[in-house]
Amino acid sequence: MTSTNDTKFRNLEDFAGISSDWFWETDSEHRFTYFSSVLKDIAKIDPSKVLGTRRDDVGEMCANDPNWQAHLADLRARRPFRNFEYKINRPNNSGYLWVRVAGQPLFDDAGAFIGYRGTGHDITQEKESIQRLMETNAALAERNSELNVMRRALERSANEDSLTGLLNRRAFERDLSEVLGVVGNDVILIHIDLDRFKWVNDTLGHPAGDSVLVAAAERMRQRASGIGPVYRLGGDEFLIVLADNADRDQARWIADDLVEAMEQPILVDRQEISIGASIGIAYGAGGDVTPRQLVAKVDIALYEAKRAGRGCVRELMPSMLSAIAARRQLASEIPGAIENGEFIPFYQPQIHAGTGAVVGAEALARWQHPEHGLLAPAAFLDVASELGLVAAIDRSMMHQALQFADGAAKQGLLPAISVNLSAGRLIDPKLVDDVDACWTNRQCKLSIELLETISFDELQHEPMVNDNLARLRALGVQIETDDFGSGRASITGLLMVRPDRLKIDRHLVQAATNDPTKRKVVSAILDMTRALGIEVLAEGVETPADIAVIRKLGCHLFQGYAYARPLSEADFLEYLHQMQPTNQMKTASTATRAAHAVKID
C-alpha cells in the first residue's frame, strides 16, 4: 500500500515535467525501483531499461576511486549524500551521460531501512565544458612551457656569448652595475687580452682563431670557477669580476695562474698554437666608483701590461693614472705640433770603422715641445700611433731630412741619409710620389728603414707594401731593416723583403761584448747576410770594446754613442765639417773625441 509520503512524492511528476532534474527511488538492496518520466526526455534513457539495476551496474566507476568509496560508505551507513557525480554509458552504445545525484535514506514506520529517494541532474555539458577547459589549460600550459623555454633561450642568447658560452658584454655591464650598486662592496676587475691572437687569425684563418678563443675561454672558466664569473667582451678581450669584498691577493693569484695557463700551447687541427695573455687588474668600491670609471681603470692597467711586454700582469697604480693624464695631454697637443713644425729630425752619424769616414746618417724624430723641451720618440710615438699620426710625422721627417741632405750633399759632406718608415706609410698609395717629389737632389742617397716591429712576415699579406717597395727601388731608394735580432723577423720574412742593408739590434750588439752565445748569433747573422749579399750595420755601439768585438766578427759599419749621439741639424753640420775627407782616416777614438767636442742635445 502506498504511503502518504509516496503519494506526495509521486505527485511531483507534474513539477518534474518542467524541471531539468528527475526523481528516483531504490529499494533496500539499492536497486532502482522508480524514475520519473523526465529521465527519458532529458537524459534520453528509457527508465524501463535501468529499473532493477544498481548504480554500479550502469555507471563507469573504478572500485579504487576515493569518491566511489566515499559514496559506498554513505550507502552502507545509510547517510544522506549530495553532489555525487558519475558517468553512465547509454544503452545501445548511444554515448555517455554524466549525472550528479543527491539522495535521502528511507525508513518505514518501524524504523527499518527500505531504500533511498533522490534527484538526478544531467551535467554532461558541464563536464564536457570542464574537460575542454582542462584540455585548453593543458595546451596553454604546454605552450607556456614552450614559451618559457624560448624565453630562457632568448635570455641566454642576450647574455651569453654564442662562440664561447661565457657571459657577454651586456651581462657584464648589468652585473658590474649591480655589484657596484652596493655601497662599500669591494669589487675587482681582471681584464685579459690574448697575445698574438691577431697573428693566428691572419695566418691560420678565422676558424683556427675561433678554436683558440673557445679553448682559452674554457681555461679561464676552469680557473675562475667558484671565484667569479668570466665575460667575453668581444674579440680576444675577457673580464673576470670579483665582488662581495673580493681579496686582492686572490686576484693576483688568479691573474698569474691565467698567464701561466695561456702560455700552454693550444692544439688546433693537430697543430700547437702558442698565444699568451696580458692582464690588467683594477680595484673599486660601491659608492666610490662608477662602472665606467672602474672599466677605464682596468683598461689603463691592461695597457701598461701590454706595454711591458707579453705575458705580464699589471695592477693599477696612482702613477699610472698620472702617466695616462700626461699622455692624454700630449695626445691633445700632437696634431697642432705637426702643423706647427715642432717635430724635427736629429741626425746620428753612421761610420766606417776602418776609415773613420761618415758613410751616412739616420734621421730620428724629436719633438721640440714649447714647455717640456726636446722629447725623444719614447715620449710621444705610442701616443701618435694611437692617434694614427705616425705616418704624418714620418712624412714631415722625410721632407725635412731630404731638404737638409740636399744642402749637405752639395757641399760634399753627406753621402747618404736614411729615414724611418712606419707601417702606415708603407700602405700609403701616395708614398712613392711623395718621395719622388721631395727627393730633388739625388746626390745624397736615400735609404728607408723598415722597423722590425712592422713584422716582415705580415708584409707579404699587403699587396700595396710590395708594390711600394718595388717602386721605391725603381727610384733608386735603398731598403734597410732596423732592429734585426730583437726577435720579430723570421728568415722567411727577410728573404721576402731582401733589404739592401740590415741593422743589427743594439741590445744584441751590446750583449755580444761579454756573452759568447750572443757573439755566435751576431756571427751567424753576418754569415747569412754575406751569403745573401746584404750590407750590415751594427747600431747601438757605446764603447770601443763594442766596436772591436763586432769588427772582429766581420762587420765594419757602425752607429751609436761611441761615435756620436743624435745631433741637431746645426751640430751635425759642424760634426760633418770636422769629419771632412782630410780627416776621414782618423781612428775610431779620434772620431769619438771629435763627436764629443760639439754641443750634444
KADA-V457440 format. One record per residue. N is the residue number from 1. RES is the residue in one letter. PHI is phi in whole degrees, -180 to 180 (NA if undefined). PSI is psi in whole degrees, 0 to 359 (999 if undefined). OMEGA is omega in whole degrees, -180 to 180 (none if undefined). Layout:
n:res:phi:psi:omega
N:RES:PHI:PSI:OMEGA
N:RES:PHI:PSI:OMEGA
This chain:
n:res:phi:psi:omega
1:M:NA:135:-177
2:T:-78:132:180
3:S:-79:169:179
4:T:-62:319:180
5:N:-63:321:179
6:D:-63:319:-179
7:T:-63:316:180
8:K:-63:321:-179
9:F:-66:314:-179
10:R:-67:332:179
11:N:-70:351:178
12:L:-77:356:179
13:E:-54:321:-179
14:D:-63:318:178
15:F:-68:320:-180
16:A:-61:334:-179
17:G:-66:336:178
18:I:-108:8:-180
19:S:-106:158:175
20:S:-89:0:178
21:D:-102:161:172
22:W:-128:164:-179
23:F:-110:152:-180
24:W:-148:160:176
25:E:-141:150:172
26:T:-130:162:177
27:D:-92:188:-177
28:S:-67:344:176
29:E:-96:7:177
30:H:69:25:174
31:R:-88:137:-180
32:F:-65:130:179
33:T:-117:346:-178
34:Y:-156:140:168
35:F:-135:139:174
36:S:-71:154:-174
37:S:-64:340:-178
38:V:-65:341:178
39:L:-56:322:-180
40:K:-71:322:-178
41:D:-73:319:-174
42:I:-90:310:-174
43:A:-90:353:180
44:K:60:36:177
45:I:-123:129:178
46:D:-75:118:-178
47:P:-55:327:-178
48:S:-65:340:-179
49:K:-78:341:-176
50:V:-118:353:176
51:L:-63:139:-178
52:G:89:352:178
53:T:-98:164:176
54:R:-101:169:-180
55:R:-63:322:-179
56:D:-75:349:176
57:D:-79:330:-176
58:V:-105:343:-177
59:G:-96:151:174
60:E:-91:98:-176
61:M:-135:145:178
62:C:-96:131:-177
63:A:-59:332:-178
64:N:-90:1:-179
65:D:-65:124:-180
66:P:-56:322:-180
67:N:-64:318:179
68:W:-67:321:177
69:Q:-63:320:178
70:A:-66:323:179
71:H:-66:316:178
72:L:-61:322:179
73:A:-63:321:178
74:D:-63:317:-179
75:L:-65:317:-180
76:R:-64:324:-180
77:A:-85:353:180
78:R:58:47:177
79:R:-100:155:173
80:P:-67:156:177
81:F:-143:156:-180
82:R:-141:152:171
83:N:56:38:172
84:F:-85:125:-175
85:E:-112:138:175
86:Y:-155:167:-174
87:K:-108:135:-180
88:I:-118:134:171
89:N:-84:125:179
90:R:-68:146:177
91:P:-59:153:177
92:N:63:31:175
93:N:55:38:-179
94:S:-98:33:176
95:G:102:199:-178
96:Y:-134:169:-177
97:L:-142:132:173
98:W:-100:130:-180
99:V:-126:155:174
100:R:-123:124:-174
101:V:-123:156:173
102:A:-134:146:-177
103:G:-146:153:180
104:Q:-127:129:179
105:P:-67:148:-180
106:L:-115:141:179
107:F:-133:145:178
108:D:-82:184:-175
109:D:-64:335:-180
110:A:-87:358:179
111:G:90:7:179
112:A:-82:140:179
113:F:-69:129:-178
114:I:-122:0:177
115:G:141:197:-180
116:Y:-127:154:173
117:R:-136:139:-179
118:G:-169:194:-178
119:T:-122:157:174
120:G:-131:151:-178
121:H:-139:134:178
122:D:-78:115:179
123:I:-117:23:-177
124:T:-59:311:-179
125:Q:-63:321:179
126:E:-62:315:179
127:K:-64:318:180
128:E:-64:322:177
129:S:-64:318:179
130:I:-64:319:179
131:Q:-61:316:178
132:R:-63:320:179
133:L:-63:318:179
134:M:-64:319:178
135:E:-64:320:178
136:T:-64:317:179
137:N:-64:321:178
138:A:-64:317:178
139:A:-64:319:179
140:L:-65:321:179
141:A:-64:319:179
142:E:-65:318:178
143:R:-64:321:178
144:N:-63:319:178
145:S:-62:317:178
146:E:-62:320:180
147:L:-66:323:177
148:N:-65:319:177
149:V:-61:316:179
150:M:-64:320:-179
151:R:-64:315:179
152:R:-63:323:178
153:A:-65:320:179
154:L:-66:320:178
155:E:-63:319:178
156:R:-63:315:-178
157:S:-66:329:180
158:A:-75:334:-175
159:N:-119:4:-175
160:E:-124:137:177
161:D:-72:125:-173
162:S:-67:332:-177
163:L:-81:310:-172
164:T:-100:344:-176
165:G:80:358:176
166:L:-76:166:173
167:L:-65:151:-175
168:N:-105:188:-176
169:R:-60:319:-179
170:R:-61:314:179
171:A:-64:322:179
172:F:-62:312:-178
173:E:-63:320:178
174:R:-64:311:-175
175:D:-69:321:180
176:L:-66:319:177
177:S:-62:323:-179
178:E:-67:312:-177
179:V:-72:329:178
180:L:-81:350:176
181:G:-77:349:178
182:V:-93:112:-176
183:V:-61:130:178
184:G:85:355:180
185:N:-73:120:178
186:D:-75:129:-178
187:V:-128:136:178
188:I:-123:132:174
189:L:-108:135:174
190:I:-119:115:-177
191:H:-105:120:-177
192:I:-112:130:176
193:D:-125:124:-177
194:L:-73:136:176
195:D:-84:149:174
196:R:61:15:-179
197:F:-70:323:179
198:K:-61:323:179
199:W:-63:320:179
200:V:-60:311:-180
201:N:-62:317:-174
202:D:-72:325:-174
203:T:-99:326:-176
204:L:-106:348:178
205:G:98:162:-177
206:H:-66:325:176
207:P:-58:319:177
208:A:-65:320:177
209:G:-61:319:178
210:D:-63:319:179
211:S:-63:320:178
212:V:-64:317:179
213:L:-62:317:-180
214:V:-63:315:180
215:A:-65:317:180
216:A:-64:319:179
217:A:-62:320:180
218:E:-66:322:177
219:R:-64:320:178
220:M:-65:317:-179
221:R:-60:317:-179
222:Q:-65:318:-176
223:R:-78:339:178
224:A:-100:3:-177
225:S:-58:128:179
226:G:78:0:-178
227:I:-111:313:180
228:G:-172:155:180
229:P:-71:150:177
230:V:-109:136:-179
231:Y:-123:143:170
232:R:-106:118:-178
233:L:-81:342:-175
234:G:133:155:-179
235:G:58:230:-180
236:D:-112:31:180
237:E:-108:132:-179
238:F:-133:154:179
239:L:-135:143:172
240:I:-120:134:180
241:V:-109:122:173
242:L:-110:124:-176
243:A:-133:193:-179
244:D:55:60:179
245:N:59:53:-178
246:A:-60:152:-177
247:D:-98:128:-177
248:R:-67:321:178
249:D:-62:321:178
250:Q:-64:320:179
251:A:-62:317:179
252:R:-66:322:179
253:W:-64:316:179
254:I:-61:315:-178
255:A:-61:314:179
256:D:-63:321:179
257:D:-65:321:179
258:L:-67:320:178
259:V:-59:315:179
260:E:-64:319:-179
261:A:-65:320:-178
262:M:-75:345:176
263:E:-78:343:179
264:Q:-74:136:-177
265:P:-60:150:176
266:I:-111:129:-177
267:L:-89:118:178
268:V:-129:117:-179
269:D:51:48:178
270:R:63:18:176
271:Q:-119:131:179
272:E:-83:127:-179
273:I:-118:128:178
274:S:-105:131:180
275:I:-121:283:-175
276:G:102:176:-178
277:A:-152:147:171
278:S:-111:139:-171
279:I:-133:136:174
280:G:-116:146:-180
281:I:-127:135:176
282:A:-139:152:-175
283:Y:-120:150:176
284:G:-161:167:179
285:A:-133:143:178
286:G:-57:132:-178
287:G:94:340:-180
288:D:-103:337:-175
289:V:-144:145:177
290:T:-89:161:176
291:P:-54:317:-179
292:R:-63:320:-179
293:Q:-67:320:-180
294:L:-68:321:177
295:V:-64:319:178
296:A:-62:322:180
297:K:-67:315:-178
298:V:-70:331:175
299:D:-64:322:178
300:I:-64:316:179
301:A:-62:318:179
302:L:-66:320:178
303:Y:-58:317:180
304:E:-67:325:177
305:A:-65:320:-180
306:K:-71:325:177
307:R:-66:326:-177
308:A:-75:346:-179
309:G:123:173:-177
310:R:-73:154:176
311:G:69:35:-177
312:C:-115:152:172
313:V:-119:132:178
314:R:-133:131:174
315:E:-94:147:180
316:L:-66:127:178
317:M:-120:154:178
318:P:-55:325:180
319:S:-63:328:178
320:M:-65:321:-180
321:L:-64:318:179
322:S:-68:324:178
323:A:-65:319:178
324:I:-65:320:178
325:A:-61:320:179
326:A:-67:320:179
327:R:-64:320:179
328:R:-65:322:178
329:Q:-65:317:177
330:L:-61:319:-179
331:A:-60:323:180
332:S:-72:339:-175
333:E:-97:339:-173
334:I:-61:313:-179
335:P:-56:317:179
336:G:-69:326:180
337:A:-65:322:177
338:I:-64:314:-178
339:E:-65:325:-177
340:N:-87:1:179
341:G:72:29:-179
342:E:-79:343:176
343:F:-87:122:-175
344:I:-130:155:178
345:P:-87:140:166
346:F:-110:155:-171
347:Y:-123:130:176
348:Q:-113:121:-175
349:P:-65:152:173
350:Q:-118:126:-167
351:I:-120:141:169
352:H:-88:115:-173
353:A:-65:331:-178
354:G:-71:323:-177
355:T:-108:343:-175
356:G:77:5:-176
357:A:-79:147:172
358:V:-78:116:-180
359:V:-98:353:179
360:G:168:190:179
361:A:-154:150:175
362:E:-103:130:177
363:A:-87:122:-177
364:L:-118:134:-176
365:A:-73:138:172
366:R:-134:151:178
367:W:-111:114:177
368:Q:-85:84:-174
369:H:-77:135:-176
370:P:-65:337:-178
371:E:-110:319:-173
372:H:-95:359:-180
373:G:79:206:-175
374:L:-80:123:-179
375:L:-111:134:176
376:A:-80:165:-178
377:P:-55:327:-178
378:A:-59:335:-177
379:A:-82:339:-173
380:F:-135:345:-171
381:L:-66:318:179
382:D:-62:319:180
383:V:-65:316:179
384:A:-63:323:179
385:S:-64:317:178
386:E:-63:328:179
387:L:-83:351:-178
388:G:74:29:-175
389:L:-112:7:180
390:V:-64:321:180
391:A:-62:322:179
392:A:-66:321:177
393:I:-67:317:177
394:D:-55:315:-178
395:R:-62:317:180
396:S:-64:318:179
397:M:-62:318:-178
398:M:-64:315:-179
399:H:-62:313:-178
400:Q:-67:319:-178
401:A:-65:318:-179
402:L:-69:325:177
403:Q:-65:317:177
404:F:-65:316:-177
405:A:-62:324:178
406:D:-58:313:-179
407:G:-66:319:-179
408:A:-68:323:-179
409:A:-67:325:179
410:K:-64:333:178
411:Q:-91:2:-180
412:G:73:24:-174
413:L:-97:332:-172
414:L:-135:113:-178
415:P:-80:334:-176
416:A:-155:152:177
417:I:-133:141:177
418:S:-124:141:-180
419:V:-127:148:179
420:N:-81:148:180
421:L:-132:128:180
422:S:-87:168:179
423:A:-61:325:180
424:G:-61:322:179
425:R:-74:327:-178
426:L:-63:332:-180
427:I:-101:14:178
428:D:-83:118:-179
429:P:-66:344:-180
430:K:-93:0:-174
431:L:-57:306:-173
432:V:-64:317:179
433:D:-63:323:179
434:D:-65:314:178
435:V:-62:315:-178
436:D:-61:323:-176
437:A:-74:323:-175
438:C:-96:347:178
439:W:-91:76:-171
440:T:-83:318:-178
441:N:-102:103:-173
442:R:-79:10:176
443:Q:-64:324:179
444:C:-92:119:-179
445:K:-68:146:-180
446:L:-115:129:174
447:S:-121:142:176
448:I:-111:125:-179
449:E:-95:124:175
450:L:-95:117:179
451:L:-67:138:-179
452:E:-63:338:179
453:T:-66:345:176
454:I:-66:332:-179
455:S:76:100:179
456:F:-60:326:-178
457:D:-64:333:-179
458:E:-87:342:-177
459:L:-63:328:-176
460:Q:-67:345:179
461:H:-89:1:-179
462:E:-115:99:-180
463:P:-57:324:-179
464:M:-64:325:179
465:V:-63:310:-179
466:N:-61:320:179
467:D:-65:316:-180
468:N:-64:318:179
469:L:-63:319:180
470:A:-65:318:-179
471:R:-70:325:177
472:L:-64:317:178
473:R:-61:323:179
474:A:-64:331:177
475:L:-77:344:-176
476:G:103:7:178
477:V:-77:136:176
478:Q:-92:151:-178
479:I:-111:130:178
480:E:-120:151:172
481:T:-111:130:-176
482:D:-100:156:173
483:D:59:32:-180
484:F:-68:134:-177
485:G:102:1:177
486:S:-84:356:169
487:G:113:359:-174
488:R:-102:332:-174
489:A:-92:138:175
490:S:-99:164:177
491:I:-62:322:179
492:T:-61:315:179
493:G:-64:321:179
494:L:-63:318:179
495:L:-65:328:179
496:M:-68:319:-179
497:V:-79:322:-177
498:R:48:66:-177
499:P:-70:161:175
500:D:-79:329:179
501:R:-141:145:178
502:L:-121:132:179
503:K:-107:121:-179
504:I:-77:133:-176
505:D:-57:141:-174
506:R:-64:326:-179
507:H:-66:321:179
508:L:-69:320:179
509:V:-62:313:-178
510:Q:-67:323:180
511:A:-68:330:-177
512:A:-65:339:-179
513:T:-61:321:-175
514:N:-117:353:-175
515:D:-114:110:-179
516:P:-59:325:180
517:T:-64:317:179
518:K:-66:326:177
519:R:-62:322:178
520:K:-65:324:178
521:V:-64:314:179
522:V:-61:317:179
523:S:-60:320:179
524:A:-66:321:178
525:I:-63:317:-180
526:L:-65:320:177
527:D:-61:317:-179
528:M:-64:315:-178
529:T:-67:324:177
530:R:-63:319:180
531:A:-65:328:-178
532:L:-92:355:-179
533:G:73:34:-179
534:I:-108:130:177
535:E:-72:150:-177
536:V:-127:140:175
537:L:-130:133:177
538:A:-96:122:-179
539:E:-105:160:178
540:G:82:16:178
541:V:-72:131:-175
542:E:-117:342:-177
543:T:-137:159:174
544:P:-58:331:179
545:A:-65:320:177
546:D:-58:314:-178
547:I:-64:316:-176
548:A:-63:316:-178
549:V:-64:313:-176
550:I:-71:325:177
551:R:-62:321:-179
552:K:-63:333:179
553:L:-81:349:176
554:G:115:11:178
555:C:-102:139:-175
556:H:-123:349:-180
557:L:-105:133:-174
558:F:-137:155:175
559:Q:-148:131:179
560:G:161:180:-176
561:Y:-64:339:178
562:A:-61:335:178
563:Y:-106:311:179
564:A:-172:147:171
565:R:-78:167:172
566:P:-58:132:-172
567:L:-117:148:174
568:S:-65:168:-178
569:E:-57:314:-178
570:A:-66:316:-180
571:D:-67:325:180
572:F:-69:323:177
573:L:-61:317:179
574:E:-63:319:178
575:Y:-61:316:-179
576:L:-64:321:179
577:H:-64:321:179
578:Q:-69:337:-179
579:M:-102:32:178
580:Q:-58:161:-177
581:P:-51:330:-179
582:T:-67:339:-178
583:N:-108:6:-172
584:Q:-70:347:-180
585:M:-94:8:179
586:K:-65:156:180
587:T:-73:169:180
588:A:-62:325:-179
589:S:-69:324:177
590:T:-65:319:179
591:A:-63:324:180
592:T:-66:316:179
593:R:-62:322:179
594:A:-65:322:-179
595:A:-64:320:-177
596:H:-83:355:177
597:A:-80:343:-179
598:V:-97:165:179
599:K:-71:129:-179
600:I:-117:125:179
601:D:-90:999:none
